């Protein structure tokens, strides 16, 4: 990780999700991500969120937790669905 990005994962063996920010084209872009594990790979959707949403996640969630699928789905519905998709694919977050 460089000084131009910050990444937090909220992950367990069953689920993959998290949030972060990255400098892109001179602008700080905040994002949330959610992934579905498939053996050794993860299919991940990263979505752009607002700075306020980023701060809300940072307050609501420890930076690394033991989560279950229900927690991950709640996170996905609130912070990934209905937000602009930044990247969707295998093993890449943003």
C-alpha positions in Angstrom: 0.0 0.0 0.0 1.3 3.5 -0.8 0.7 6.9 0.6 -2.0 7.3 -2.1 -4.3 4.6 -0.7 -5.8 3.2 2.4 -7.5 -0.2 2.6 -9.4 -1.9 5.3 -10.8 -5.4 5.2 -13.6 -6.8 7.2 -13.1 -10.5 6.5 -13.4 -14.0 7.6 -13.0 -17.4 5.9 -16.6 -17.3 4.7 -16.9 -13.7 3.5 -14.9 -10.9 2.0 -15.8 -7.2 2.3 -14.2 -3.9 3.2 -13.6 -0.3 2.4 -10.9 2.2 1.6 -9.8 5.2 -0.5 -7.4 5.7 -3.3 -6.1 8.8 -5.1 -7.2 8.5 -8.7 -6.5 11.3 -11.2 -5.6 13.6 -8.3 -8.9 13.0 -6.5 -9.5 10.9 -3.4 -12.1 8.2 -4.3 -13.8 6.3 -1.5 -15.0 2.8 -2.1 -16.6 -0.2 -0.5 -16.2 -3.7 -1.8 -17.8 -7.1 -1.4 -16.6 -10.5 -2.7 -17.9 -14.0 -3.1 -15.2 -16.6 -2.4 -14.8 -19.5 -4.9 -12.0 -21.8 -3.7 -8.8 -19.7 -3.9 -10.4 -16.8 -5.8 -12.8 -14.1 -5.0 -15.3 -12.4 -7.3 -15.4 -8.8 -6.1 -17.5 -5.8 -6.7 -16.1 -2.4 -5.7 -18.4 0.6 -5.6 -17.8 4.3 -5.1 -19.1 5.7 -1.8 -19.2 9.1 -0.3 -16.7 10.4 2.3 -19.6 10.4 4.9 -20.3 6.7 4.1 -16.6 5.9 4.5 -16.5 7.6 7.9 -19.7 5.8 8.9 -18.2 2.4 8.0 -15.0 3.4 9.9 -17.1 4.1 13.0 -19.4 1.1 12.7 -17.0 -1.7 11.9 -13.7 -2.7 13.5 -10.9 -2.8 10.8 -10.8 -6.5 10.9 -13.6 -8.7 12.3 -14.8 -12.2 12.2 -18.0 -11.8 10.2 -20.6 -14.1 8.8 -22.5 -14.1 5.5 -25.4 -12.2 7.1 -23.2 -9.3 8.2 -21.5 -9.3 4.7 -24.9 -9.2 2.9 -26.1 -6.3 5.1 -22.8 -4.4 4.3 -23.2 -5.2 0.6 -26.8 -4.0 0.5 -26.0 -0.8 2.3 -22.7 0.2 0.8 -22.2 -1.6 -2.5 -25.6 -2.1 -4.1 -27.1 1.0 -5.8 -23.7 2.7 -5.9 -21.6 3.4 -9.0 -19.5 0.3 -9.7 -15.7 1.0 -10.0 -14.5 -2.5 -10.7 -16.0 -5.9 -10.9 -14.0 -9.1 -11.4 -11.8 -11.8 -10.0 -9.2 -11.0 -7.2 -9.0 -7.2 -7.7 -10.6 -4.6 -5.4 -9.9 -1.3 -7.1 
